[in-house]
Amino acid sequence: MASSYLASRLVLNPKLNPIPSSTRRLRPKQAAPCLLRCSAAPFITSSSSAVFKSIADPTPTTAYSDDPSSRLQRLTSEFRSLPETIDRVKRLLSYASGLALFPNADRINSNRVMGCTAQVWLSASMDALGRMRFAADSDSEITRGYCACLMAILDGALPNEVLAMRTDDLADLNVVGLDGRSRSRVNTWHNVLVSMQKKTRALLSAREGRLPDEPFPSLFIGSDGIHAKGSYAEAQAKFLSPDELKIKELVNILTEKKIGVVAHFYMDPEVQGILTAAQKQWPHINISDSLVMADIAVKMAEAGCQYITVLGVDFMSENVRAILDQAGFEKVEVYRMSSEQIGCSLADAAESPMPLHRCPI
């Protein structure tokens, strides 16, 4: 989300409807019996295991007989054949459990996938046939499932096939809830795919005796400012050197309208840098985990904020609205930064009308 867009949205366009109080719910939802739930049925079925094996682990007689586009098409068709969100979640988790064990020795910083909320590791190598071999893991089962899908598509592909894949190519892969164009899905696909492509380029450069195309991430701090080399360092520089004009514009709007901002910490570096800098001039800005966003919003309302803007997925906005109502601040309006739905995998699964069984603890 560009910071200038953030500031313009905070002008509070009168045509933009705030999130309604608890007396007027945003959309009907099924009540969730508990926070930790899962289906009693096993995730891996014989059919899903067979499909995954045929895509991601070809036998010697049929190895590499299809290209990544064909694999993607089959995987897309498979998820489209599952009409219920909970069924797609099960299938995604079945793929997650099918990932090969990731060696502890490979859980190093150079194999970390940056930009993901969860911890993700990715390793790459090139086999004797010049095909790319990938391995991945995550501390999030949902993210492991996304990694497994990418492994199914690109593991064993030629380097040029890996480099030709774009995030847009994955847009029709309807895995959980909304289609792949949902922002949270795009971030996962994009970050892992970009890491796969960077490692592929590095291996190609090493095989051809060239220096890696991607410079080592470095920050050079001098009297004339901060200079970055490498995409990761550039992201750090955006956080460390936010645009002063955008900071001033944002602070003026927040102060004039008495707006509080609660943001989840997965905002991009430019937004986080501007919010962090603006907080020094307007204290009612907070970047945190979703568990405390609503409590911070109440404190902002107690301090006189008349509006709360939420930078996060939909359930965070709705949770802020509900907690403010409970605290007696029904008149404090809550705004999202987009009129589009911004879902997340677990929230989508929780809204499914299918009965779920509690996991034994």
Secondary structure, DSSP 8 states (H G I E B T S, - for coil): --HHHHHHHTT--TTS--B--TTS-SS-----S-SSEE-SS-S--HHHHHHHHHHHS--TTTTT-S-HHHHHHHHHHHHHT--SHHHHHHHHHHHHHTS----GGG-SGGGB-TT-SS-EEEEEEE-TTS-EEEEEEESSHHHHHHHHHHHHHHTT--HHHHHH--GGGGTT---SSS-TTSHHHHHHHHHHHHHHHHHHHHHHHHHTT---SS---EEEEETTEEEEESHHHHHHHHHHS--HHHHHHHHHHHHHHTEEEEEETTS-HHHHHHHHHHTTT-S-EEEE-HHHHHHHHHHHHHTT-SEEEEES-HHHHHHHHHHHHHTT-TTSEEEES-SS----HHHHHHT-SS--EE---
